[in-house]
Amino acid sequence: MGASEGVSEVLWHCCGRSCRRCTWHRHGSGGVELPTIANLSHRSLESLPRRQQEVLQATVRHYVDTVEPVGSHTLVRRFGLPASPATVRSAMGALEQRGLLTQPHTSAGRIPSQLGYRLFVDQLLPAPGAAALQLDRELAGVGLQWAALDDLLQHLARRLADLTGLLSLISRPLRPQPQLQAVRLVATSDRLLVFLVQGASLSSSLNLKLPRGIADELPLLEAWANEQLHNQPGGALPWDRLPAQLNRSAGLLRQALDSQESQSRLGSVAVVAAGLGHLLGQPEFSRSTTLLPVVQQVDGAAHLLLGPEPRDPEAGAGIWIGSEHPNTALEACAVVQAPYRTADGASGQVAVIGPMRMAYATARAAVQSVASILQRLLS
């Protein structure tokens, strides 16, 4: 198995934005804090010796295949590493000090850490296997033979789940949310009517309780909000520029905007899921309640399992590992996700969810293949 020629840089973010929860750390024996995603220097990653790259690659591959910790003798014998077991053992110790490998038990071999998986995915990922290439060839012949979009999505979700052995999710394409153009605030005795104008014939309103003592701020808040929307088209208010004297009343407007966005998303997001049994059958989850929150969300709020949409419309697959994902229900999982777009500007997401011990190259290639075929058929 070939190794990368060098490790240039690792970007600890997903889809062009910083993750909310991507710091990971652990304490080894003796209470020594190991490196974290947040504080590991690029220099230490750039200086990862080739031998350690090879050992990390082999350790990840072995653990993905066997779910067993591995020692130096097994790595040398199975992967033909051009080094003695003692040399490989030394490299494994160095990788553990860097926080890239961990030892689940004192007498056991080593397994990749979340940080080790991240470095592997960003810098050492091999080419996808034959299964992913076969799926790509199979889907190339898919046509619009389904009477309903949901039938097509269900077919693709099942094929994706069967190929990867993971939970697959495909969201229906959604058109971009209309941008906020103007705000109107109307106070009565104890209520506040918030009118949100998103176009000449599109608006919504919310009726909120009006706290005492802030009615006088409302005309100033309305003028500030409309001035910002006029000067900076895009529908987002720059709350960091809010005058301090408007802090109390601004809380009501933010509440209204958050409520309107949540209702809009919940009312329109639909996700097709397949392969939950594959996920429950993974060794990491077979005797654990870790997946209970995930199962509950698949049943009623599967869109929460998808990561943020990429800022770049041409972005490829994004990968979240463990606590990098903003949804805490997925702390023990990894998510591989790719966007697709339709001719009318709508967009959806294709994703697989599994344990951190995942065949990332195959998963990424398969997700991108399904996203590409959807984009071709729907555009």
MARKE-46676 format. One record per residue (C-alpha): residue in one letter; x, y, z. Coordinates in steps of 0.05 Angstrom, whole numbers, plus 5000, padded with zeros to 4 digits. Layout:
<rs>
AXYZ/...
</rs>
This chain:
<rs>
M500050005000/G503350644977/A504551245023/S503751975009/E510152334990/G509152855044/V504153175091/S503453905072/E497554175111/V491453935148/L485254375149/W480954235210/H474354455182/C468454175142/C465454465079/G468955135084/R466855305155/S469855185223/C466654615261/R463154785326/R465954185362/C472253945328/T476853955389/W478553255411/H483353045464/R484952485511/H489552365570/G494451805567/S497551435625/G500551915675/G495652465657/V499652725598/E495153115551/L495952895479/P495353365419/T488553605398/I485653805331/A485354515357/N492454575383/L496454095339/S501354515299/H501754465224/R509254405232/S508653755271/L504153465217/E508653705161/S514453355195/L510952685201/P516252205175/R514651755116/R515351135160/Q510051395208/Q505451555149/E506150835125/V504750565194/L498751015204/Q495850805136/A496950065152/T493950135222/V487650475195/R486849955140/H487749375189/Y482849645239/V477649795185/D478249085160/T478548705226/V475949155283/E482048905323/P487749295354/V494249145318/G501549055337/S507949165299/H509048435280/T502248395247/L503249035208/V510048805181/R507348115163/R500748335132/F502848965094/G510048795079/L512649425111/P520149495095/A522249535168/S523349085228/P517848995280/A522049395329/T522449985281/V514949955268/R513649905343/S517750545353/A513750895298/M507250685331/G509650965397/A511251625363/L504351645330/E501151525398/Q505052105427/R502452535371/G495352325388/L494351955322/L493951255352/T491151015417/Q491650385458/P484850145483/H487949675535/T494849645566/S496448965536/A492949085469/G495549345404/R493750035377/I487950325338/P487050995303/S484451585344/Q479552095318/L485452545302/G488851965266/Y482851845223/R482652595206/L489852605184/F488851965144/V482652255108/D485852925094/Q492752695072/L493451945064/L486951705032/P488151174978/A484251104913/P477250814921/G476350064915/A473149654859/A466249664893/A465750424887/L467850404814/Q462649864800/L457250304831/D459450884787/R458850454725/E452050174747/L449150864760/A451651134694/G445950754661/V440450994708/G434951384673/L428651734694/Q424551084696/W421351254763/A414551584764/A416151964828/L422452294853/D421851924920/D422151264883/L428751464851/L431551714917/Q429451074953/H432750644899/L439251034903/A439251034979/R438450284981/R444050174931/L448550644969/A447050295035/D448149605005/L454749794974/T457750135035/G454449725090/L452650395124/L446450815137/S444951245075/L441051895073/I438752295012/S434952945022/R429853184972/P432353794933/L430254464964/R430255134931/P434355674966/Q430656035021/P428056724999/Q432457285024/L429857765076/Q428758455044/A425358875097/V422758845169/R416559175198/L415459205274/V408459385300/A407259425375/T400459375409/S399159405483/D402958765502/R404358435435/L409358535379/L407658375306/V413858225266/F412958255190/L418557955149/V418458165076/Q421957695028/G419257944962/A413758334929/S408757774941/L412157384997/S412057565070/S410857235137/S408957495206/L409857285278/N406057495340/L410657555400/K409657775472/L412358485481/P416458575545/R415559225583/G420159805572/I422659665501/A417059935457/D420860595449/E426760215418/L422659885363/P422660465312/L430260525319/L431159765313/E426759745251/A430560315219/W437259995235/A435159315207/N432359595142/E438460025132/Q442959415139/L438659005091/H438859565040/N446359685045/Q448258945047/P443758525003/G443757795023/G438357755075/A442857705136/L443258225191/P450258385218/W448658305292/D455858465310/R454559185287/L448259265329/P448359915371/A448859735444/Q442460125462/L438359645419/N440658995452/R434158865490/S429358965432/A433958615382/G432957965421/L425757955399/L427558055325/R432757505328/Q427657045361/A422757195304/L427957065250/D430356415282/S423156175290/Q421456335218/E427655975192/S426355355234/Q419155305213/S421055395140/R426354845143/L422254355183/G416354445138/S420154275074/V425953815090/A424653095072/V430052555076/V429951845049/A433851355092/A436150645080/G440750145115/L439450295188/G440349545200/H447349595171/L449150125222/L446149745281/G450049135258/Q456849475264/P461049175320/E461949855354/F454349925362/S451749215369/R451549225445/S451049955460/T445850505469/T450550995434/L446250985372/L439551095406/P439451855391/V441351705318/V435851185311/Q430751675341/Q432852215292/V432651755232/D425451605251/G423052325257/A428352845243/A433452535195/H435353215167/L438953365233/L443952815216/L446353185154/G452153665160/P451954405140/E451454525065/P458154745035/R459155475020/D462355304953/P457055044904/E462454624870/A464954314935/G465953564935/A464553084992/G465353335063/I467352865118/W465852955192/I469252495242/G466752405313/S465653055351/E467153485289/H459753415270/P455253955300/N450053425319/T452253115386/A448352485370/L453852315320/E459852355367/A461451615358/C460251635282/A463151905218/V459052245163/V460952285090/Q456552765051/A456253084981/P451453594952/Y447553564887/R443754114850/T437954144801/A436654584741/D431955054779/G437155204833/A434754714886/S439854304924/G440053664965/Q444953235002/V447352514996/A450652215058/V452751575092/I453551495167/G457650955201/P462850845255/M469351245253/R472350575231/M470050685159/A472750545090/Y473051285075/A475551245003/T469950784982/A464751175021/R466851834992/A467051564920/A460251244928/V456951864957/Q459852294902/S457451794850/V450251814875/A450452574880/S453052624809/I447752184780/L442252574816/Q445053224790/R445252944719/L438152674721/L435153284754/S438553814712/
</rs>
